[in-house]
């Protein structure tokens, strides 16, 4: 689009390359009017406090009124934030985003009475309301899911105490963030041109991919060596976070902190164990084989952690225009059927996407929107092959949202985090398969795939393994010292990457660098999402009977049932080992292909 190297101002980008936010609000004045009306309605919500037990009509009235307000509030919020992302130098959209954030806080406070009040009502009250008021039938699963929490809800006075303790539980994560983002300083290093450059977390990834081994080694030593110096303090913070998990799980009468983390989405521990055990079982045959391949292609006598990210194939330099990227995506996604492809094209033609970079625009890419809006996509498209994958990834999210919102009522339109990466990764898998068959860039594509499996499956599974081990150890009375965690991390890395990767002392403190550990037992969802996507794409590409229809049904299901039930009906049962085994089988086949392509 822009042939010069200069980043254009937003006003210089043609309208057809920008997303159409006017479909939500045509002017700021329209936004402000809706804001004022919604703010007034939020105050009215409070009048229902203490009245949800007055009968089915009152309960239905509140729910419908709450949905009406939520619909408008979400539109206000996403519009203001997406508008601000067009050009972060503009103050007016930022002001609107701040107002929307404040209104969201007021809304949360206004409806805070709802769950405790419902859970305090007699056991049969909700069932009787649903039988009495036909419109409440739609909310049966919503209430069933909420009422399932009843056994872990404490008497009111104890709940108040737990709520007050919440601020203390947040201290370790807040302190970790301040320490690592604000106080911790990394040393300067020399870049590829010999310039002295300040090392930061943001710059680590770029340096870790440098073809100059001294640069990536020095970046590794700078980042990981600094964390190692702070391992005592960070161990105390992480130990405090784990103790908080244990305190809440025991106070709420869960079997363990892992049981507490899985309970909300009704996930059995077998699923978590499949994640960890599959990675452990296949590391020696597959990850060790990948390390050997990388070591030979890079021509290294000794392989280190800082050799993991450097590409073993250059990214193609030929630019792919956005129009060509769309055409490529349409061909790759064709196995999903005419309806899916037509909706993909609809998204392009209806200006769901903000395509190109402009001065002040938010970096990166995302899919966002709300019930009642288009599922928008923000890109910063530059014509690389990686950008083509980003396009299909984000459109996978958006089409999942589109199908969910088209087929589900508002209460079930949003899918869970457990399902969030499935559709996007399925799209990537279909694009990869198509390009491996029709592209000359096979080495780059295989390298892209290997990195995806390594970072999304094996690395996240190793994180999940670490969390399971530390929590189990602490629940048995063990003390989470830095020495214990460094030895555990060394063991897990040695098992994952194998004997051909030398474990540097600095790597043993990497656990201290992972912010996800302060949201316990979260990372396994990356593995399950990747696994489900591999199972779906494999079934679709192998033309298994009903595979496409089941997949589209999955997209249409939103959050209308527990995530595992939705996946199971679509043909992917994460409570069994089968989808995990299928993912590993494909990885094995592609590793063998890599050995042939690189002639090793």
FIMINU-505245 format. One line per 3 residues: number of its first residue (from 1); their letters; for each residue x, y, z of C-alpha. Coordinates in nm, 4 decimals, always signed. Example, Ala and Ser with C-alpha at 12.3 -4.5 7.8 and 13.67 -1.06 7.14 Angstrom:
2
1> AS> +1.2300,-0.4500,+0.7800 | +1.3670,-0.1060,+0.7140
This chain:
600
1> XXX> +0.0000,+0.0000,+0.0000 | +0.2674,+0.2490,+0.1063 | +0.5720,+0.2091,-0.1169
4> XXX> +0.7999,+0.4445,+0.0786 | +0.9707,+0.3459,+0.4034 | +0.8045,+0.6297,+0.5940
7> XXX> +0.5177,+0.5325,+0.8244 | +0.2111,+0.7275,+0.7057 | -0.0215,+0.9427,+0.9108
10> XXX> -0.3620,+0.7847,+0.9610 | -0.5361,+1.0464,+0.7468 | -0.3234,+0.9380,+0.4502
13> XXX> -0.4451,+0.5758,+0.4599 | -0.7483,+0.5091,+0.2345 | -1.0722,+0.4360,+0.4190
16> XXX> -1.1098,+0.0879,+0.2691 | -0.7934,-0.0192,+0.4535 | -0.9335,+0.0921,+0.7921
19> XXX> -1.1849,-0.0779,+1.0152 | -1.5346,+0.0655,+1.0202 | -1.5958,+0.1744,+1.3802
22> XXX> -1.8721,+0.4060,+1.2592 | -2.0854,+0.0908,+1.2532 | -2.0816,+0.1155,+1.6355
25> XXX> -2.0992,+0.4943,+1.6843 | -2.0847,+0.7432,+1.3992 | -1.9705,+1.0335,+1.6230
28> XXX> -1.8216,+1.0937,+1.9669 | -2.1459,+1.2693,+2.0524 | -2.3408,+0.9479,+1.9909
31> XXX> -2.0968,+0.7673,+2.2194 | -2.1390,+1.0292,+2.4912 | -2.5192,+1.0119,+2.4776
34> XXX> -2.5127,+0.6347,+2.5127 | -2.2602,+0.6698,+2.7947 | -2.4894,+0.9049,+2.9882
37> XXX> -2.7923,+0.6789,+2.9390 | -2.5981,+0.3687,+3.0465 | -2.4544,+0.5425,+3.3523
40> XXX> -2.8083,+0.6329,+3.4649 | -2.9280,+0.2754,+3.4134 | -2.6403,+0.1323,+3.6145
43> XXX> -2.7641,+0.3233,+3.9164 | -3.1062,+0.1629,+3.8696 | -2.9508,-0.1865,+3.8898
46> XXX> -2.8791,-0.1311,+4.2577 | -3.2513,-0.1179,+4.3313 | -3.2718,-0.4952,+4.2748
49> XXX> -3.0388,-0.5724,+4.5636 | -3.2224,-0.7862,+4.8169 | -3.5128,-0.8533,+4.5804
52> XXX> -3.3929,-1.1479,+4.3705 | -3.5843,-1.3836,+4.5959 | -3.9142,-1.2025,+4.5334
55> XXX> -4.0158,-1.4362,+4.2526 | -3.9424,-1.5425,+3.8970 | -4.0699,-1.2223,+3.7347
58> XXX> -3.8360,-1.0032,+3.9399 | -3.5434,-1.2352,+3.8694 | -3.6098,-1.2323,+3.4930
61> XXX> -3.6606,-0.8554,+3.4965 | -3.3214,-0.8033,+3.6577 | -3.1398,-1.0391,+3.4213
64> XXX> -3.2867,-0.8790,+3.1103 | -3.2138,-0.5283,+3.2401 | -2.8585,-0.6332,+3.3298
67> XXX> -2.8059,-0.7786,+2.9798 | -2.9335,-0.4588,+2.8213 | -2.6848,-0.2523,+3.0217
70> XXX> -2.3988,-0.4990,+2.9618 | -2.4611,-0.4818,+2.5878 | -2.4288,-0.1034,+2.5809
73> XXX> -2.1430,-0.0948,+2.8293 | -1.9340,-0.3382,+2.6261 | -1.9957,-0.1399,+2.3072
76> XXX> -1.8888,+0.1800,+2.4853 | -1.5757,+0.0110,+2.6157 | -1.4546,-0.1603,+2.2991
79> XXX> -1.5287,+0.1406,+2.0769 | -1.3394,+0.3846,+2.2985 | -1.0377,+0.1567,+2.3319
82> XXX> -1.0225,+0.0562,+1.9645 | -1.0640,+0.4206,+1.8636 | -0.7716,+0.5137,+2.0880
85> XXX> -0.5605,+0.2389,+1.9296 | -0.5910,+0.4060,+1.5887 | -0.3573,+0.6813,+1.7047
88> XXX> -0.2333,+0.6811,+2.0638 | -0.1330,+1.0455,+2.0275 | -0.4981,+1.1530,+2.0116
91> XXX> -0.6319,+1.2555,+2.3532 | -1.0086,+1.2453,+2.2960 | -1.0369,+0.8663,+2.2425
94> XXX> -0.8091,+0.8136,+2.5436 | -1.0467,+1.0255,+2.7532 | -1.3407,+0.8129,+2.6356
97> XXX> -1.1503,+0.4945,+2.7195 | -1.0864,+0.6278,+3.0697 | -1.4548,+0.7131,+3.1137
100> XXX> -1.5565,+0.3667,+2.9922 | -1.3136,+0.2030,+3.2365 | -1.4597,+0.4029,+3.5251
103> XXX> -1.8123,+0.3111,+3.4198 | -1.7160,-0.0552,+3.4073 | -1.5919,-0.0323,+3.7661
106> XXX> -1.9204,+0.1303,+3.8730 | -2.1149,-0.1442,+3.6976 | -1.9143,-0.4175,+3.8717
109> XXX> -1.9854,-0.2567,+4.2075 | -2.3550,-0.2167,+4.1247 | -2.4062,-0.5877,+4.0452
112> XXX> -2.1712,-0.7261,+4.3106 | -2.4750,-0.8346,+4.5115 | -2.5975,-1.0749,+4.2422
115> XXX> -2.3895,-1.3901,+4.2913 | -2.3874,-1.3879,+4.6739 | -2.7621,-1.3253,+4.6778
118> XXX> -2.8360,-1.6073,+4.4321 | -2.6121,-1.8485,+4.6217 | -2.7822,-1.7598,+4.9493
121> XXX> -3.1292,-1.8477,+4.8172 | -3.2880,-2.1875,+4.8938 | -3.1650,-2.4739,+4.6778
124> XXX> -3.4869,-2.5270,+4.4799 | -3.5724,-2.1609,+4.4290 | -3.3967,-2.1184,+4.0927
127> XXX> -3.5398,-2.4444,+3.9552 | -3.8887,-2.3333,+4.0501 | -3.8310,-1.9932,+3.8889
130> XXX> -3.7217,-2.1609,+3.5642 | -4.0318,-2.3820,+3.5664 | -4.2561,-2.0829,+3.6373
133> XXX> -4.1058,-1.8324,+3.3935 | -4.0481,-1.9784,+3.0475 | -3.7940,-1.7104,+2.9418
136> XXX> -3.5673,-1.8152,+3.2268 | -3.5199,-2.1550,+3.0599 | -3.2534,-1.9936,+2.8424
139> XXX> -3.0445,-1.9279,+3.1554 | -3.0611,-2.2807,+3.2957 | -2.6959,-2.3638,+3.2243
142> XXX> -2.5879,-2.0190,+3.3486 | -2.7555,-2.0827,+3.6837 | -2.6393,-2.4437,+3.7001
145> XXX> -2.2812,-2.3301,+3.6552 | -2.3208,-2.0602,+3.9185 | -2.4940,-2.2839,+4.1713
148> XXX> -2.2200,-2.5450,+4.1346 | -2.0005,-2.3020,+4.3291 | -2.2351,-2.3220,+4.6290
151> XXX> -2.0425,-2.6009,+4.8033 | -1.7346,-2.3779,+4.8115 | -1.9075,-2.0621,+4.9300
154> XXX> -1.8641,-1.9763,+5.2991 | -2.1011,-1.8026,+5.5406 | -2.1379,-1.4304,+5.4735
157> XXX> -1.9053,-1.3099,+5.7489 | -1.6274,-1.5417,+5.6303 | -1.6782,-1.4348,+5.2698
160> XXX> -1.6309,-1.0734,+5.3787 | -1.3032,-1.1681,+5.5453 | -1.1845,-1.3552,+5.2354
163> XXX> -1.2705,-1.0582,+5.0154 | -1.0673,-0.8334,+5.2433 | -0.7769,-1.0791,+5.2263
166> XXX> -0.7829,-1.0532,+4.8464 | -0.5632,-0.7454,+4.8536 | -0.2978,-0.9373,+5.0461
169> XXX> -0.3155,-1.2250,+4.7962 | -0.2370,-0.9758,+4.5187 | +0.0793,-0.8473,+4.6895
172> XXX> +0.3266,-1.1084,+4.5525 | +0.2209,-1.0517,+4.1898 | +0.2160,-0.6733,+4.2294
175> XXX> +0.5582,-0.6768,+4.3928 | +0.6940,-0.9098,+4.1228 | +0.5656,-0.6731,+3.8521
178> XXX> +0.7172,-0.3656,+4.0151 | +1.0473,-0.5407,+4.0809 | +1.0885,-0.6810,+3.7293
181> XXX> +0.9339,-0.3963,+3.5276 | +1.0484,-0.0925,+3.7238 | +1.3382,-0.1676,+3.9594
184> XXX> +1.5306,-0.4410,+3.7805 | +1.7918,-0.3139,+3.5355 | +1.9716,-0.5218,+3.2753
187> XXX> +2.3255,-0.4583,+3.1497 | +2.4158,-0.2975,+2.8173 | +2.5352,-0.5251,+2.5377
190> XXX> +2.6706,-0.4765,+2.1876 | +2.4289,-0.5381,+1.9000 | +2.5151,-0.6897,+1.5604
193> XXX> +2.6720,-0.3622,+1.4428 | +2.8809,-0.3229,+1.7572 | +2.6618,-0.0463,+1.9011
196> XXX> +2.6164,-0.0391,+2.2767 | +2.2489,-0.1092,+2.3451 | +2.0502,-0.1181,+2.6659
199> XXX> +1.9151,-0.4685,+2.7214 | +1.5450,-0.4963,+2.8045 | +1.2879,-0.7744,+2.8196
202> XXX> +1.1300,-0.6365,+2.5026 | +1.4622,-0.6494,+2.3171 | +1.5522,-0.9986,+2.4390
205> XXX> +1.3438,-1.1784,+2.1771 | +1.5059,-0.9855,+1.8924 | +1.8547,-1.0496,+2.0283
208> XXX> +1.7753,-1.4184,+2.0899 | +1.7127,-1.4543,+1.7153 | +2.0404,-1.2866,+1.6151
211> XXX> +2.2621,-1.4788,+1.3752 | +2.5575,-1.3448,+1.5743 | +2.6007,-1.5993,+1.8519
214> XXX> +2.7935,-1.3599,+2.0751 | +2.4993,-1.1195,+2.0667 | +2.2435,-1.3784,+2.1678
217> XXX> +2.4762,-1.5311,+2.4301 | +2.5406,-1.1896,+2.5884 | +2.1692,-1.1079,+2.5792
220> XXX> +2.0935,-1.4387,+2.7492 | +2.3563,-1.3842,+3.0178 | +2.2324,-1.0290,+3.0719
223> XXX> +1.8664,-1.1209,+3.1129 | +1.8962,-1.4532,+3.2926 | +2.1990,-1.3551,+3.4963
226> XXX> +2.0094,-1.0564,+3.6322 | +1.7136,-1.2717,+3.7347 | +1.9538,-1.5126,+3.9028
229> XXX> +2.0808,-1.2248,+4.1195 | +1.7269,-1.1584,+4.2406 | +1.6258,-1.5237,+4.2849
232> XXX> +1.6048,-1.5024,+4.6656 | +1.3576,-1.2140,+4.6622 | +1.1549,-1.3603,+4.3756
235> XXX> +1.1456,-1.7016,+4.5436 | +0.9902,-1.5355,+4.8485 | +0.7312,-1.3651,+4.6264
238> XXX> +0.6446,-1.6835,+4.4402 | +0.6280,-1.8803,+4.7654 | +0.3851,-1.6184,+4.8980
241> XXX> +0.1691,-1.6567,+4.5881 | +0.1606,-2.0363,+4.6246 | +0.0750,-2.0050,+4.9943
244> XXX> -0.2136,-1.7798,+4.8941 | -0.3386,-2.0454,+4.6498 | -0.3187,-2.3088,+4.9215
247> XXX> -0.4928,-2.0866,+5.1768 | -0.7891,-2.0195,+4.9475 | -0.8195,-2.3814,+4.8320
250> XXX> -0.8239,-2.5136,+5.1876 | -1.0522,-2.2408,+5.3167 | -1.3012,-2.3098,+5.0375
253> XXX> -1.2750,-2.6869,+5.0896 | -1.1179,-2.7887,+4.7582 | -0.9044,-3.1016,+4.7407
256> XXX> -0.6026,-2.8975,+4.6333 | -0.5063,-2.5685,+4.4727 | -0.5073,-2.7465,+4.1339
259> XXX> -0.8605,-2.8725,+4.2012 | -0.9654,-2.5145,+4.2793 | -0.8127,-2.3810,+3.9562
262> XXX> -0.9857,-2.6452,+3.7409 | -1.3225,-2.6401,+3.9171 | -1.4700,-2.3307,+3.7509
265> XXX> -1.4517,-2.4795,+3.4022 | -1.5343,-2.8297,+3.5278 | -1.2037,-2.9726,+3.4025
268> XXX> -1.0924,-3.3029,+3.5591 | -0.7323,-3.3354,+3.6696 | -0.6850,-3.6046,+3.4031
271> XXX> -0.6766,-3.3299,+3.1388 | -0.4044,-3.1398,+3.3229 | -0.2120,-3.4624,+3.3722
274> XXX> -0.2429,-3.5478,+3.0012 | -0.0750,-3.2144,+2.9231 | +0.2179,-3.2710,+3.1564
277> XXX> +0.2570,-3.6439,+3.0965 | +0.2415,-3.6223,+2.7161 | +0.5204,-3.3643,+2.7122
280> XXX> +0.7272,-3.5745,+2.9522 | +0.6699,-3.8964,+2.7582 | +0.7517,-3.7520,+2.4160
283> XXX> +1.0395,-3.5199,+2.5034 | +1.3054,-3.7853,+2.4625 | +1.1811,-3.9057,+2.1244
286> XXX> +1.0718,-3.5727,+1.9734 | +1.2080,-3.2619,+2.1478 | +1.5521,-3.4180,+2.1770
289> XXX> +1.5293,-3.4942,+1.8050 | +1.4427,-3.1283,+1.7350 | +1.7410,-3.0066,+1.9387
292> XXX> +1.9661,-3.2420,+1.7434 | +1.8254,-3.1081,+1.4148 | +1.8800,-2.7449,+1.5194
295> XXX> +2.2314,-2.8182,+1.6411 | +2.3300,-2.9810,+1.3110 | +2.1680,-2.7173,+1.0890
298> XXX> +2.3353,-2.4365,+1.2872 | +2.6671,-2.6232,+1.2758 | +2.7276,-2.5972,+1.6512
301> XXX> +2.9654,-2.8100,+1.8544 | +2.7707,-2.7294,+2.1716 | +2.4053,-2.6277,+2.1951
304> XXX> +2.2760,-2.3817,+2.4565 | +1.9379,-2.2357,+2.5475 | +2.0276,-1.9147,+2.3639
307> XXX> +2.0425,-2.1176,+2.0399 | +1.6737,-2.2125,+2.0588 | +1.5207,-1.9043,+1.8950
310> XXX> +1.7650,-1.8324,+1.6146 | +1.5925,-1.9274,+1.2867 | +1.7308,-2.2264,+1.0984
313> XXX> +1.5874,-2.0764,+0.7804 | +1.5649,-1.7141,+0.6694 | +1.2185,-1.5656,+0.6331
316> XXX> +1.1391,-1.5121,+0.2631 | +1.2155,-1.1568,+0.1534 | +0.9437,-1.1429,-0.1124
319> XXX> +0.6608,-0.9173,+0.0012 | +0.3095,-1.0577,-0.0011 | +0.0505,-0.7880,-0.0684
322> XXX> -0.2542,-0.7879,+0.1560 | -0.4719,-0.8790,-0.1428 | -0.2497,-1.1796,-0.2155
325> XXX> -0.2546,-1.2734,+0.1539 | -0.6346,-1.2783,+0.1484 | -0.6340,-1.4917,-0.1669
328> XXX> -0.3857,-1.7308,-0.0069 | -0.5957,-1.7495,+0.3100 | -0.9130,-1.8223,+0.1137
331> XXX> -0.7454,-2.1145,-0.0612 | -0.5980,-2.2494,+0.2614 | -0.9290,-2.2245,+0.4496
334> XXX> -1.1329,-2.3803,+0.1694 | -1.1505,-2.7189,+0.3489 | -1.3738,-2.5476,+0.6092
337> XXX> -1.6436,-2.5074,+0.3459 | -1.8190,-2.2375,+0.1492 | -2.0022,-2.0813,+0.4430
340> XXX> -1.6806,-2.0249,+0.6403 | -1.4922,-1.8855,+0.3416 | -1.7814,-1.6524,+0.2532
343> XXX> -1.7864,-1.5190,+0.6083 | -1.4096,-1.4708,+0.5928 | -1.4554,-1.2652,+0.2755
346> XXX> -1.7432,-1.0804,+0.4384 | -1.5099,-0.9725,+0.7166 | -1.2600,-0.8377,+0.4645
349> XXX> -1.5205,-0.6576,+0.2535 | -1.7158,-0.5225,+0.5510 | -1.4040,-0.3570,+0.6935
352> XXX> -1.3624,-0.5600,+1.0071 | -0.9861,-0.5149,+0.9745 | -0.7582,-0.2180,+1.0366
355> XXX> -0.4833,-0.3357,+0.8082 | -0.1764,-0.1157,+0.7892 | +0.0581,+0.0576,+1.0302
358> XXX> +0.0251,+0.4327,+1.0799 | +0.1998,+0.6787,+1.3079 | +0.0770,+0.6445,+1.6643
361> XXX> -0.1110,+0.3199,+1.6018 | -0.1020,+0.0468,+1.8639 | +0.1554,-0.2201,+1.7876
364> XXX> +0.0863,-0.5899,+1.7413 | -0.2395,-0.7553,+1.6439 | -0.5631,-0.8620,+1.8082
367> XXX> -0.9260,-0.9584,+1.7537 | -1.1845,-0.7698,+1.9583 | -1.5428,-0.6616,+1.9671
370> XXX> -1.8589,-0.7220,+2.1658 | -2.2027,-0.8741,+2.1344 | -2.3769,-0.6299,+1.8993
373> XXX> -2.0612,-0.5240,+1.7100 | -1.8501,-0.6696,+1.4333 | -1.5608,-0.8903,+1.5490
376> XXX> -1.2868,-0.6440,+1.4579 | -0.9197,-0.7157,+1.3878 | -0.6237,-0.4841,+1.4381
379> XXX> -0.3178,-0.5602,+1.2237 | +0.0068,-0.3864,+1.1366 | +0.0477,-0.5664,+0.8066
382> XXX> +0.3913,-0.5374,+0.6423 | +0.3789,-0.8111,+0.3808 | +0.5895,-1.0775,+0.5524
385> XXX> +0.4926,-1.4425,+0.5523 | +0.4597,-1.4173,+0.9299 | +0.2004,-1.1414,+0.8732
388> XXX> -0.0041,-1.3794,+0.6574 | -0.0164,-1.6231,+0.9498 | -0.1173,-1.3369,+1.1790
391> XXX> -0.4047,-1.2498,+0.9437 | -0.5532,-1.6022,+0.9489 | -0.4873,-1.6340,+1.3239
394> XXX> -0.6754,-1.3170,+1.4167 | -0.9537,-1.3870,+1.1665 | -0.9861,-1.7289,+1.3295
397> XXX> -1.0650,-1.5509,+1.6568 | -1.3044,-1.3132,+1.4835 | -1.4937,-1.5819,+1.2955
400> XXX> -1.5238,-1.7859,+1.6146 | -1.6782,-1.4757,+1.7743 | -1.8970,-1.4165,+1.4686
403> XXX> -2.0395,-1.7692,+1.4650 | -2.0890,-1.7656,+1.8436 | -2.2730,-1.4330,+1.8420
406> XXX> -2.4858,-1.5294,+1.5438 | -2.5990,-1.8551,+1.7022 | -2.6065,-1.7924,+2.0773
409> XXX> -2.8026,-1.5572,+2.3018 | -2.6033,-1.2880,+2.4754 | -2.5544,-1.4918,+2.7942
412> XXX> -2.3616,-1.7636,+2.6041 | -2.2037,-1.5618,+2.3229 | -1.8570,-1.5489,+2.4795
415> XXX> -1.6402,-1.8617,+2.4724 | -1.4035,-1.9472,+2.7550 | -1.0276,-1.8947,+2.7709
418> XXX> -0.9899,-2.2721,+2.7435 | -1.1429,-2.2490,+2.3934 | -1.0041,-1.9098,+2.2948
421> XXX> -0.7002,-2.0219,+2.0928 | -0.8572,-2.3219,+1.9208 | -1.0090,-2.1533,+1.6145
424> XXX> -0.7126,-1.9221,+1.5564 | -0.4617,-2.2074,+1.5746 | -0.6798,-2.4289,+1.3524
427> XXX> -0.6614,-2.1592,+1.0856 | -0.2844,-2.1445,+1.1179 | -0.2608,-2.5222,+1.0864
430> XXX> -0.4674,-2.5173,+0.7653 | -0.2559,-2.2367,+0.6196 | +0.0652,-2.4185,+0.7089
433> XXX> -0.0513,-2.7423,+0.5477 | -0.1573,-2.5601,+0.2307 | +0.1716,-2.3726,+0.2044
436> XXX> +0.3832,-2.6803,+0.2676 | +0.2171,-2.8305,-0.0402 | +0.2222,-2.5196,-0.2614
439> XXX> +0.5199,-2.3099,-0.1502 | +0.8952,-2.3171,-0.2102 | +0.9569,-2.1900,+0.1443
442> XXX> +0.9411,-2.5327,+0.3073 | +1.2377,-2.4794,+0.5402 | +1.0968,-2.1568,+0.6813
445> XXX> +0.7517,-2.3103,+0.7213 | +0.8875,-2.6140,+0.9043 | +1.0953,-2.3884,+1.1299
448> XXX> +0.7795,-2.1836,+1.2029 | +0.5923,-2.5012,+1.2929 | +0.8738,-2.6381,+1.5104
451> XXX> +0.8849,-2.3118,+1.7059 | +0.5091,-2.3241,+1.7537 | +0.5144,-2.6794,+1.8919
454> XXX> +0.8157,-2.6099,+2.1109 | +0.6852,-2.2876,+2.2634 | +0.3118,-2.3589,+2.2745
457> XXX> +0.3109,-2.7283,+2.3618 | +0.6348,-2.8398,+2.5256 | +0.7406,-2.5172,+2.6957
460> XXX> +0.3939,-2.4420,+2.8353 | +0.3585,-2.8045,+2.9449 | +0.6905,-2.7707,+3.1274
463> XXX> +0.5529,-2.4595,+3.2990 | +0.2430,-2.6589,+3.3975 | +0.4687,-2.9361,+3.5298
466> XXX> +0.6617,-2.6847,+3.7422 | +0.3403,-2.5432,+3.8891 | +0.2076,-2.8877,+3.9733
469> XXX> +0.5354,-2.9852,+4.1392 | +0.5743,-2.6655,+4.3442 | +0.2154,-2.6625,+4.4672
472> XXX> +0.2183,-3.0327,+4.5551 | +0.5491,-2.9881,+4.7396 | +0.4226,-2.6846,+4.9318
475> XXX> +0.0898,-2.8523,+5.0144 | +0.2880,-3.1366,+5.1714 | +0.4725,-2.8868,+5.3919
478> XXX> +0.7773,-2.8283,+5.1717 | +0.9508,-2.4886,+5.1648 | +0.9898,-2.3266,+4.8227
481> XXX> +1.3482,-2.2122,+4.8491 | +1.5373,-2.0723,+4.5484 | +1.7661,-2.3758,+4.5611
484> XXX> +1.4698,-2.6163,+4.5394 | +1.3180,-2.4288,+4.2454 | +1.6458,-2.3906,+4.0583
487> XXX> +1.7128,-2.7651,+4.0874 | +1.3588,-2.8456,+3.9775 | +1.3890,-2.6097,+3.6797
490> XXX> +1.7248,-2.7624,+3.5822 | +1.5700,-3.1113,+3.5957 | +1.2664,-3.0124,+3.3857
493> XXX> +1.4805,-2.8424,+3.1206 | +1.7206,-3.1356,+3.1013 | +1.4274,-3.3754,+3.0527
496> XXX> +1.2587,-3.1527,+2.7962 | +1.5563,-3.0573,+2.5776 | +1.7808,-3.3567,+2.6290
499> XXX> +2.1528,-3.4270,+2.6583 | +2.2549,-3.2251,+2.3517 | +2.1574,-2.8954,+2.5209
502> XXX> +2.3989,-2.7719,+2.7849 | +2.2115,-2.6337,+3.0870 | +2.3792,-2.3051,+3.1821
505> XXX> +2.3655,-2.2050,+3.5468 | +2.1773,-1.8866,+3.4553 | +1.8959,-2.0904,+3.2933
508> XXX> +1.8229,-2.2629,+3.6248 | +1.6754,-1.9360,+3.7552 | +1.4400,-1.8900,+3.4582
511> XXX> +1.1394,-1.9799,+3.6767 | +1.1929,-1.6390,+3.8394 | +1.1164,-1.4684,+3.5079
514> XXX> +0.7694,-1.6157,+3.4370 | +0.4785,-1.3807,+3.5268 | +0.2164,-1.6453,+3.4438
517> XXX> +0.3160,-1.8347,+3.7580 | +0.1293,-1.5737,+3.9629 | -0.1952,-1.6887,+3.7969
520> XXX> -0.1640,-2.0490,+3.9008 | -0.2472,-2.3351,+3.6617 | -0.3324,-2.1088,+3.3693
523> XXX> -0.0700,-2.2023,+3.1113 | -0.1972,-2.5569,+3.0500 | -0.4785,-2.3978,+2.8466
526> XXX> -0.2291,-2.3003,+2.5768 | -0.1434,-2.6688,+2.5377 | -0.5034,-2.7888,+2.5293
529> XXX> -0.5953,-2.5178,+2.2772 | -0.3057,-2.6167,+2.0517 | -0.3915,-2.9861,+2.0883
532> XXX> -0.7588,-2.9344,+2.0045 | -0.6646,-2.7250,+1.7005 | -0.4288,-2.9973,+1.5747
535> XXX> -0.7034,-3.2565,+1.6192 | -0.9591,-3.0433,+1.4341 | -0.7287,-2.9540,+1.1444
538> XXX> -0.6098,-3.3141,+1.1105 | -0.9671,-3.4451,+1.0967 | -1.0697,-3.1782,+0.8450
541> XXX> -0.7695,-3.2302,+0.6154 | -0.8123,-3.6073,+0.6299 | -1.1767,-3.5624,+0.5236
544> XXX> -1.3032,-3.7547,+0.8235 | -1.6785,-3.8063,+0.8128 | -1.8642,-3.5006,+0.9497
547> XXX> -1.5435,-3.3253,+1.0598 | -1.6290,-2.9882,+0.9033 | -1.9868,-2.9917,+1.0318
550> XXX> -1.8693,-3.0753,+1.3837 | -1.6105,-2.7989,+1.3715 | -1.8625,-2.5365,+1.2584
553> XXX> -2.0920,-2.6533,+1.5382 | -1.8036,-2.5961,+1.7776 | -1.7665,-2.2384,+1.6490
556> XXX> -2.1395,-2.1805,+1.6921 | -2.1494,-2.3080,+2.0507 | -1.9925,-2.0090,+2.2260
559> XXX> -2.0080,-2.0718,+2.6003 | -2.3361,-2.2609,+2.6000 | -2.1893,-2.5578,+2.7874
562> XXX> -1.8724,-2.6535,+2.9696 | -1.5775,-2.6241,+2.7348 | -1.4860,-2.9931,+2.7408
565> XXX> -1.8441,-3.0883,+2.6514 | -1.8419,-2.8488,+2.3556 | -1.5140,-2.9966,+2.2311
568> XXX> -1.6301,-3.3528,+2.2902 | -1.9438,-3.3023,+2.0820 | -1.7215,-3.1676,+1.8060
571> XXX> -1.5082,-3.4818,+1.8135 | -1.2191,-3.3811,+2.0408 | -1.2111,-3.5473,+2.3830
574> XXX> -0.9381,-3.3894,+2.5959 | -1.0116,-3.6294,+2.8800 | -0.8564,-3.9020,+2.6631
577> XXX> -0.4983,-3.9236,+2.5433 | -0.6023,-3.9542,+2.1763 | -0.5833,-3.5868,+2.0695
580> XXX> -0.2495,-3.5469,+2.2484 | -0.1140,-3.8573,+2.0762 | -0.2403,-3.7254,+1.7413
583> XXX> -0.0558,-3.3965,+1.7952 | +0.2668,-3.5797,+1.8737 | +0.2261,-3.8049,+1.5691
586> XXX> +0.2070,-3.5017,+1.3400 | +0.5104,-3.3460,+1.5104 | +0.7034,-3.6675,+1.4560
589> XXX> +0.6090,-3.6750,+1.0865 | +0.7164,-3.3136,+1.0377 | +1.0451,-3.3724,+1.2171
592> XXX> +1.1175,-3.6606,+0.9822 | +1.0304,-3.4311,+0.6922 | +1.2724,-3.1724,+0.8304
595> XXX> +1.5573,-3.4220,+0.8463 | +1.4916,-3.5013,+0.4803 | +1.4623,-3.1366,+0.3740
598> XXX> +1.7872,-3.0386,+0.5469 | +1.9452,-3.3650,+0.4294 | +2.0575,-3.4712,+0.7764
